[in-house]
Amino acid sequence: MNKFITAALSRPVATKADNSGLPVTPQKIATAAAEAYAASVTVAHVHVRDERGMPTADVNIAREAMERIQAACPIMVQLSTGVGLSIPLSDRAKLVELKPRMASLNPCSMAFWISVCINTPDEVR
């Protein structure tokens, strides 16, 4: 039986103010993935950030993070399409065009302490 251990390297809502150790640059995310892999983690669940450290669905930033992770270790990359509360699903869905080995999709809307993430049934389909 194969065992999969997933490390969520960064959160879609948390910021450096919430956790000073939060990896927000592609390089820091890749370093965190390599450290997780060395600790027997097999899947890196990745949320990427823009230059301000805010959640983004920027395909170029996600591509850089994936490339850096893959150069650092053979961990399986799972890009999250649950990027951020204000980013439309149509933008978040573009991340799968990078063809990560896995991607996550929240098939429901969710309430957070600061806002909501809306995923309508039509958009999820």
Secondary structure by P-SEA (a helix, b strand, c coil): cbbbbbbccccccccccccccccccaaaaaaaaaaaaaacccccccccccccccccccaaaaaaaaaaaaaacccbbbbbcccccccccccccccccccccbbbbccbbbbcccbbbbbcccccc
